[in-house]
Every structure is written in structure tokens, then in C-alpha cells.
Amino acid sequence: MRIAERAGVLACLRTAALFGLDVCPVHVEVDVSFGMPSFTMVGLPDASVRESRDRVRAAIRNSGYEFPPHRITVNLAPADVRKAGASFDLPIALGVLAASGVVERRHIANLVLLGELSLDGSIQPTRGVLPIAAAARRDGTAGLIVPAPNAPEAAIVTGIAVYAVTSLAHAVSVLNNPLAEPSQLAPAVPPALPDPFALPALAAPPDLCDVRGQLFARRALEIAAAGGHNLLLIGPPGAGKTMMARRMAGILPPLTFDEALDVTAVHSVAGLLRPGIGLLSERPFRAPHHTISDAALVGGGSQPRPGEVSLAHHGVLFLDEMLEFNRHVLEVLRQPLEEGAVTIARAARTALFPARFILVGAMNPCPCGFSTDPSRECRCTPQQMLKYRGRLSGPLRDRLDLTVDVPAVDPASLESSADGESSATVRARVVAARTRQLERYADAGVRTNASLSPALMRVHCAVDRHGVRLLKAAVQRMALSARAYDRVRKVARTIADLAGDDCVGADHVAEALQFRME
């Protein structure tokens, strides 16, 4: 074959890049031509992508193929989007083999390829497969070739074929199937999935019946779960604040399919899905340490990753020893608590992460923790207590719908053998209240009372005349802000839903006001 015939052999493949939850289609163009042996990569790759040259070279050789001793140029288009991560290894390696004649190029035109290569040619799982699969289906792609551990995740998206591969040689054999149509290249992962909510849990969740006493705090937990409200528990050490907070997720309703998709997509982008796991079936519970940074809490980085608030989407974010968190870290919670989303702006573009969660905070009443404990002496001065509580700003405190004083547990309650209500019993009431809210707000696209807009509140949170009189008196005596006033009405609406009442009355308002006490 003459040099002119062999020069400039080009292979084009499709893959994708992630920016937050957004997916950008990427075309991998591989040119193999005569010249001094080299491997050049263009198209704004970061260090992890540039390192793929060595992984690709070793994987091709260790898979039994010859690495072409020619000039190789790889272009990742569009060139103005930064490419990060090791998921480009597989398409680059297959592009080199396609340009060398090992892979049939006509079979790769309408497939999206993802996968990180090991030096021996095996394929490692990658992150973000679920949103990439959804974007590929919207673009009309025939199928995806993904690492085998990511196949259940990709198969959640119906209407697109998913081909699970374990090694580079396996991927080549799949693509070189003699059948002409890409949809017939190899048996795909079946899109039909078992009911994710019927899957067994990895471990039995902690049950609310383990909590002794604390009836007032248990009631607050139930109200918070029923309406999606934020909750603050204040009490001495050992009162059971952490114990109750960790049982919050167990009384929340099961995830709907749409909610499970949202939760799974966030965890997929964060790289936290266990291999072989498809749709997540349990509400997330996140409890970061108080030394966490603001970027780790709300997300960030040059290539934005979701933070704890997004990983808690449709679940619970628990901040134990809340006042031990840096104040500037707590203040970044204002936007997600108000809007249910986090916006991370970078020079190139902006990433948006969902963050609709229930915040549960726990704190001591004073630095030593014993100001409300009748059996232990508090040695804190008034100035120390004032400074300590001042770590939680007024605007953030306003966004906490329920505040509960959790007293020390009575020894008689600890010795009692009678169990309290189980999580299943409380959950049944929460589910019934949530069902009323879903039916009431079906046309508004709102799921819980906590998410009501002012316009919807005027329609659905109307209070009877006795309740209005009580609210007016509370605004004057308790110096409630406009935000606190609205949140009291939302909590009262949730209490009415738990009672099965259509109208919000004075008794519902009175109970809601108990949880605004400082």
C-alpha cells in the first residue's frame, strides 16, 4: 500500500463530558498517519485525560494488539470544553484500533463509549453514567458501551441499548460482530428492572421505638417528616438528639421513581454508586463532620462536584454539634434552604445541583452543655452562653421551622421496658399526610408544605379567624419576622394534614408556635 493511501486514516467516536449534572457530547477523532512516532492529544484535556496516553498504549499491547508505530493525533471536540476524568480511555483506545483497521469503523458511529482502562486492558467503572445515558437517549443514540459494573445504572434509562464490557478485547469483539446494525452488535443489558423499592436494604435501619421518652421531640420529628420542615434539637449531652436524628430517614415516605432517579444521578456524578447498583431505593442520610469546608458542604471545584447538601437531596442532612461548624460554612446553607438548589458559577459555565433536603441540627444549650440539665451544674457565664448561641445567625435560625428543647432523659424512662411507637407506625401517618399534600398541590408541581410559594400559601394555608387572632398576637409578642410568620403557617398546615383536617385552625397554629420558642 502506498504511503498516500495510508496517510491520514481517521476514526470518529462519541463519548461525553460532565460539568456538574450537565452532559456535553464529545467527539473523539483519532488520526493515524506516517511520521515520527508520537501521541498528541488536543481539545483542552486536563492532566487525567493526558495521562490516558500511557494507559491506552499499555492496554492495547497487553490486550494482544499492536500499537501503531506512527504519528497519532487525538482531538476531543468541542475544543472549548475542558475534558476531565479517565472515562475517555476506552473511546481513545478504540479510536486508535479503528484507525489501525482492528475495529470496524462503521459500527462505532452511533454509539457512546465510556470506560477507564487498566494497564492490563480491563475496564474500570466510571462516574456519571446515568445522566450520560439519559442525554444519549435524548440525542437519539442507538446504544452505549459501558463498564460492566455501570451497566445496571445505565439500564435504568429505557429506549436505548446498553452493552456491558469487561475489557478492551471484549469491547473489540462486541464492535466487530458481523451483524451490520449497531443495535444488533451484541446482547444488551435488559432495560426491564425489578421494582427498586422491593429490593432488600443492606441493613435494618434504626427504629424510633428505641428512643425512650422525649414525646415532644418525637412529635417534632413527625411534623418535620410530614411537611419537609427543617428541625433544630437543643439539649444537654446524652439527651438523645443524635439518636433521634438518625431515625429521621426511617419515618420519611419511600422514594418515588422520579425522586430515586434524581438521587441516583447525583450519587453517580459524585462517584458514590457501588458497582453493580442500579436505582437507589433508600432516602439519603448525610452527617458530615463539623470540620467540613464550605466547598465540601455545598459543592465546588474546578470541575464542580456535588456537596453534602446535594448528596442529601430528597433525604436528610444532619449537622451534629451544629455550633461547632465554622460560621461561614453554616451561612452557605441559606441559598439551598431557600431555593432547594445550589448554583456553582465558574468562568466557563455554571453548574446547578439539586438540594431539596430536610436539615436536622443538634446543639448544646451552652458551651459546657449542662445549662438545662437538672442533675449537673452549668459553669458557663451569661456572656459565654450569649456568644455561643450567637454562632447561629438570625437569618439561618429563621430558616429552621421547628426548634425543640430536648431535656435530659428521666431515669424512670430509661428503666421502662415499654417501647415507644415504631418507625413504621409513625411513617404510616407521615405517608398519609404527604399523600394529602401531593393531591392538594398536584397542579402546582409542589410536593410538601415546606416548599410552598407565597401565592400557594394564600390559597392553601388560610387560617380561620381564631387562628389569625393568635398569629397576630404571636407576631407582636415573639417579634416574628415575615419569614418566620410564613413558616409558622406552613408548619400549622402540616399539623392539620397529620390530623386529617382541611382547615387550619387555632389549635394547629398554637402547636406550631410552640416550636418557634427560643
N, C-alpha and C positions, 0 to 999 in steps of 0.2 A: 504494500500500500504506500502511495506517495505521501510525502510529508504534507502537502497541501490538503490531502484528503483526511489526514488525521489531526490536523491543527484545529484548535478551537472547538472541541467536542463539548457540547453544553447540555447539562441536565438541570431541570427545574422542578422543585418540590415545594410543598406547602407545609407550614407549621404556624405557630402563633407565639406572641409575646404578651406578657401580663403587665398591666400597670394598675395596681390595686385590684379591683374586681373587673376592670375593663379588659377586653381582649382585642389585640391588634393583630390582624392577619399578617404573616411574614412569608415572603417567597425566598427560598434558598436556591440560589443559582450557582452551579458548580461548573467551572470551565477547566478542562484538562487539555493542555497544549504542549508542544515540544518546546524545550528551552532548558535552562539550568534548573535542576530540581529545587522546588520551593513550595511553600504552602502559605499563601497570603489570604487574609480574611479582612473584608471591608464591610461597611454597613453599620458603623457605630456599635461594635461589640464591646462588652466590658471584659474585665480580666477573666472571669469564669468562662466566658464564651471563647476567648482567645486561647485559653488552656486546652480547649477541646481538640486542638490540632494534635497534641501528643496522645490524647485518649483515642482519637479516631485512628491515628496511624497504628497504634499498638493493637486496637481492637480488630482492625481489618487483617493485620498479619496473623494474629492469634486465632482468628476465625477460619484460617486456611485460604485466604485470598491474597493476591499480590497487590501491594500498594504501588500505584503507578509512579515510576521514577521520572516524573515530568513536572512541568510548571502548573500548579493548581491554584486557582483563584476562586474564592468563595465570597459571594455577595449576598448580604442579608438585607432585603428590601422590605419596606421603605428605609432609606438611609438616615432619615431624621429621627427615628425612634430608637432609643437605646435598648439593646438586647442584653438581657441578664439571665443567668442560670445555666444549668447543664442540660436542659431539655432539648437543646439544639444538636446534641451529639449524634443522635440517630439519623435525623434528616441529612446532616452533613455527610456522615459516613455512607448512607445510601446514595447520596448525590455523587460522591466520588466513585462508587461502584457502578452507578448508572452511566456516568460519563465514560467509564472504562469498559462498558459493554457487559458487565456482570449481571446487572438488573435491567429488565425490560422497561424502557423509559415510558412507554405508553400506559403502563399500569400504575404510575405514580402521580398522574396529572390531577386527579380529583380525590386525593386522599390527604388527610392531615396527619403528620407524623410527629410523635413526641417520645422522648426517652433519653436517659443518661446512660452512657456506656462505661462499663468497667474495662480494664485493660485486657481481660480475657475474652471480651466480646459479649458478656452477659449484659442484660439491660436492667437498670435500676429504676425504681418508681420515681416519679416527679410530682411536683405540686401543681395545683390549678387545673387539673384535667376536667373537672365538672363544668366550670364556666367556659372552658375552651370547647368542650363538646357541644354545649348549648349554642355558642357562637357559630360553630361549624354547621350545625343543623340550620340555623337562620340563613347562612350563606349558601345553602344548597349542596354542601359537600356530601359525597357518596359514602364516606366512611372515615374512620380513624384507626391508625395503628398505634397502640399504646402499650406500655409495660404491663405484663400480666397482673401485677398487684393493683394497678389502677383500673383494670377492666370493669369490675363491679361499679365503680364510681362513674365511669363514662357511660355504662349501660343504663343508668338512670334516665338519660335523655333518650326518648323514643324517636323513631323515624330516621335513625342513622345507624349504619353498621359499625360495630366495634370489633377490631381484630386484636387479640391479645398475643403478644410475642414475648419470648423469654431471652432471646439472644439475637445478635446481628445475623448469624446464619439462619435462624428461624425466620427473621423478617425477610431475608432474601428469598427463602423458599416460598413464603407466602406471596410475595410480589411476583415471583416467576411462575406462578401457577399458569398452566397453559390456557385456562379459560380467559376470554378476552375482556369481559366486563369486570370493572373493579368491584362491583357488588357481589361478584361470584368468586372472588380470589380464594377465599378460604372460609370455613365455617366461622361465623361471627358469634360473639357473646350474645346469648338470647336477651332481648330487651325486656322480656317479662321478668319482673322481680317479685319476690314474696312480699307480703304485707310487712313493711318495715316496723310497724307498731306491734306486730306479733312476735318479733324477734326477742329472745330472752335477754335480759340485762346481764351485764358482766358480773355484777354483784348486787345483792339486795340493798336498796337504798336505806339510809337511816330513817326510822319511823318516829313520828311525832308522839307516839304513846310512851316513848322513853322519857319524855320531859315531865317532871314532877311539879305540880302546882303551876304558877305563872299563868293563870287563866286570862288575865288582862293582856299579856304579851301574846298568848296563843290566839286570842281574838284579833289582835292587830295583824298577826301573820296571815290569818284567814282573809281579812279585809284587803290586805296588800295583794295577796294572790288573786283574789276575785276581781279586783279592778286594775291590776297592774300598777299599783302605787309604790312609791319609794318609802322606805322604813328606816328609822333610827332607833336603836336599842341602847339605853343608857342604864348602867348598873355596875355594882361592885364586881371584882373578880370572883369567878365561881358561881355567878347567879344563873348561868345557863344561856347567855347571849349567843355565843358561838354555836352551842348545841342546837338552839332553835333555828338559827340562820341556816345551818347546814341541812335542815329538814325542809327548807322553803321550796326547793325544786320538786320535792316529792309530793307537794299538795297542788302544784300547778297542773292545768289540763294537759292532756297529751298533745304533742306537736301535730298540727295539720300537715298535709303533704306539702303545701306551699311553704310553710314555716320550716319544715325539715329540709327542703331544697335550699332555702336561704342560709340556714345554719351550716349545712354540708358545704356549700360553696365557700363560705368564709373560712371554715376549717381547712378546706382543700387548698385555698390560696396561701394560707399560713403554713401549709405542710404538716398539719397535725392529724390527718386522717391515717389510721392504722392500715397497713397493707391488707388488701382483700375486703375492706369495708366499703359498702355502698352508701346508702342513705342513713344518716344518723337518726336514731329514733328517740333519744332522750334529750330533754332540755338541758342546755349547758349550765354549769355552775362554776364560776371562776372566783378564786380567792387569792389575789396577788398579795405578795409581802409588802409591808409598809415602806421598804426601801426602793420600790419601783420608781422608774423615771416617768416623766410626763409622756415621752415618746412611746415607751412600752405600754403605757396605760391607754392612750388613745390611738396609737399607731404612728408610723412615720418611717424615716429612712429615705435614702436617695431613690430607691425603688420601693415605694410605700408598701408596708406590710400592715395587716390589721393588728390593732392592740387589744388589750383585755376587754375594753368596752364592746368591741365588735365581736370578739370571741364569745361574749356573754349575750349576744343578740338572741332575742326570744327566750332568754333564761334569766339567771340571777348573777349579779356582780356583788360579791360580799367583801367589804372592806373592814377587816377586823382591826381593832385598835385604830380607829379612823383618825384620831387626832395625832397619831404618830406619823402619818403621811405628811410629806412636805406640803406646805400650804399652796404653793404654785401648782403642785401636782393635783391637789383637790380642785383647784379653780378651773382646770381644763375640763372638768366634768360638766360645766354649765351648759355648753352647746349640745352635747349628746343627750343630757337630761331633758332639755327643752325641745330639741328638734328630732331626736331619735336617729341621728346620723352624725358622722364625722367627716369633715371636709379637710383634706390634706393638699395644700397647694404647693406645687413645685414650679420651677421656671418653665419647663416644657409643657406640662399639663396638670390637671387637678384630679385627684382620686377621691371617690366618695365611698365610704364604708357604712353599712347599716349599723345602728347601735340602739335598738329598742329593747331595753333591759329593765329589770327591777333592781334598783340599788338598795342593798341592805347594809347599813352601817352599824358598827358596835363600838361603844366608847365607855370609858370610866367616867364617873361624875367629877373626879378631881385627879390631880397628879398621883396621889397615893392610892386612889381608888376606893376609899372606905368612907366617904362622907355620908353615904346613905345606908351604911351597914350598921345595924343596931348593936352588933356584938363586937365590933372592932373600932378603935379610936382613929379619927382622922386628924392628922397633924398639919394639914395644909392651911395656910393663911388665906384670908379673903382675896388678897391681891394675887396669890398664886392660882387660886381657883378661877378668878376672872381672866387671867392671862391664858390659862389652859383652855378654857372654853372658847376664848377668842380666836383660837386656831381655826375654828369652823366659822366661816364668814356668814354674815346675814343673808346675802343673796343665795348662797348654797343651802343654807338652812331652810330658806323659803321653799326650795325645790324638794324638800323631804316632806311628803304628805302626812306621814304619821310619826310621832315621837312618843316613845314608850319608856317609862321608868320601870326597870326590871329590878325588883328588890331581891335581897338575899333569900335563898330558899329556906323555908321553915323546916327545922329538923323533923317535925312530925310528917311532913310531906315526903321527905326522903325515906322514912321508915315505912311508909304506907306501901302495901302490896298491890293496891288497886292501880290499874293502868288508866291513863287518860285516853282521850279519843285518838284513834289511829289516824295515820295519814290518809288512808283510803276513805274513812268517813268524812274527814274534812274536805278531801278532794272532791267527793261527790257534790257537796254544797257549792264548792268553787266552780265546778263544771256547770252546774245548774245556773249560777249567776252569770258566768261567761256566755252561756247559751242565750240568755235573755239579752245580753248586750249585743251579741252578733246579730240576733234577729232585729233588734231595735235600730242598729246602725248599718243594716245590710246595704242600703243605697248610698251610704256616705263613705264606705271604704275604711271604717274605723273598727277596731276590734275590742278596745277596752275603754272604760270611762276615763282612765288617766290620759288618754290620747285625744280627748275631745277638744275641738277648737272653740273659741268664744261663741261663734254663730251656732254651733250644735248645742252648746251649753244652754243657750237661751231657750232652745226648743225642748231639750230632754232633761235638763236639770232644774226645771221650775220648782220652786219651793212654795208650800202653802203659806197662808198669811201668818200662822203662828210661828212657822219656821223662819219666815222673813223677819219677824219681830226679834226673834232670838239672834239671828245673824247680825242685825243692826246693833244690838247691844254688845255682841262679841267684838265687832269691829272697833267700837269705842273703848271698851274695857281692856281688850287684849292687843290693841294697836296693830291689827292685822293689815298687811299690805294688800294691794289689789290681787297679786298673785296668790297669796295665802287665802284670801277670800274665795277665789275661784277653786282652789284645791280643796277647801273645806266642802264646797258644794259637790265636787266630784266624789269625794270620799262618802258624803251623805248619799249620793246616788248609788254607790256601790253597796252601802249598808242596806238601802231599800231593796236592791236586787237580791241580796242574800236573804232578806225577809220575804221576798216574793211580792213586794208592794210596787204598784205602778207609780204612785205619787210619793214625792219626797216630803216627809213631814217633820214636825218639830223634834220628835224623838230621834229620828235619823240624824238631824243636824246636831242635836245635843251630844250624841255619841261621837260624831265626827269632831266636834270641838274638844272633846277630852284628849284627842291625840295631837292637838296643837299646843298643849301645855309645855312651857319651858322648864 
